[in-house]
């Protein structure tokens, strides 16, 4: 590994990078965890309609402390708000929207992403691991564009951007773009193309902490 430790972008900066790439007027589903932070960043002059698979179209930002409505939550059971014109519907109708390809963009977290766009984000496959696939398999199969937002390496220093996923797959060749604390990567037929590096970071260092082949 190249001896060049860098902090990179924080999670809010990562979320803002994702928001800047979402087209105006998009219907967007946000996964649990870091992806939820994208809701706080809507570029000036754009409108995103956020969808949550438990039955809300028009999800707003996180409410102020003390203003939470226990009956208004996202799929991760976290308190949210609803924008004017929002609508509520049955869980089955929500998944009909997903499976019918009516959602434009989905932002998901990841355990691993392979260089061909394979995604593993629901289980490590360890014995006794708690199944937590949620709606992820439906989302990667039915949403037009899949963005992944994740830390580049694990807390123990293992690569999350890999040649081939060793964890159970959520979907095969489904990821379009990866946003990490170190870089933004596009999934292409030639491999992972570096779109942007975090400030002060070299390409050589990025490759040293990335198992998959990357190019500029």
Residue, then its C-alpha position, 0 to 999 in steps of 0.5 A: x500500500x502506498x504510504x499516503x493516509x488521507x481523510x478524504x470527504x466526510x459523509x455529508x460531502x459524499x452525500x452532496x456529491x451524489x445530490x449534484x448528480x441527480x437530474x432535476x425532477x427525478x423520483x429518488x429512493x434512498x437506502x438506509x444509512x449514509x444514503x439517507x443524508x442525500x435528502x438534506x442536499x437538493x441543489x438550488x433550482x432542482x426538485x427531487x421527489x423522494x420515495x420510501x418503500x414503506x409507502x411515501x412519495x414526497x419524503x422531506x428532510x429529517x424533522x427538528x428535534x422534538x417535532x418527530x411524528x412517530x407515524x411518519x418514518x422511512x423504511x429504516x424506521x427513522x423519522x422523516x417529514x413530508x413535503x406539500x403534495x406528498x402521498x401515502x400508499x400501500x406497501x404493495x403499491x410502493x413495490x409496484x412503482x419500483x418493479x414497474x421502473x417508475x423510480x429514476x434513481x436509487x442510492x444504496x450503501x454497500x458491503x462490496x462493489x465489484x468492478x463490473x457493477x455487482x453489488x453486495x449490500x445485505x449480508x456477509x454470508x457468515x453463519x448466523x448472520x441476520x437476513x436484511x435484504x429489505x427492498x434492495x433486490x427489488x430496487x437494483x432490479x427495477x430502478x433505472x440508475x443505481x448509485x452506491x455511497x460507501x466508505x472506500x475501505x472497511x474499519x479493519x482496512x479491507x477493500x470494499x471496491x473489489x474484483x469480485x464480490x465474496x459476499x452474497x449478491x444483491x444484484x449482478x452488474x447493477x451499479x452505475x456509479x460509486x461515491x466513496x470518501x476517496x473518489x467517485x468511480x463510474x462502472x464501465x465496460x473497461x472497468x472502474x473509471x475515476x471521475x473525481x479524486x478527493x483533494x490531495x489524493x493521488x491515483x496511486x494511493x487510490x489504486x493501492x486501497x482498491x482491489x479492483x482495477x481502476x483507470x483515469 
